[in-house]
Amino acid sequence: MLRAVAYLLIAIVLITVLRSVIGVISKALGGALDSGSGRPVAKGPSAGGELKRDPVCGTYVSTATSIKTTTGGEVVYFCSTACRDKFRAT
């Protein structure tokens, strides 16, 4: 019984170490592959800024990167042109 518990603990420790090593290697190779692939890498919105809710799909979008429309004197923010067009159609 004690031997089985010891094997289980050793297996858990080895799996944890192996996952950590694979994660570090994956991040290192992922950054190198993205920078040398010649295709653009998507960047997320900047960390700052205010978020507004898209009235069509409910997604929260940054005011800096959103598509804006003024309706009735109020600025409305959209995540995409498709959502803006759906809003205009209603």
Secondary structure, 3 states (H helix, E strand, C coil): CHHHHHHHHHHHHHHHHHHHHHHHHHHHHHHHHHHHCCCCCCCCCCCCCCEEECCCCCCEEECCCCEEEEECCEEEEECCHHHHHHHHHC
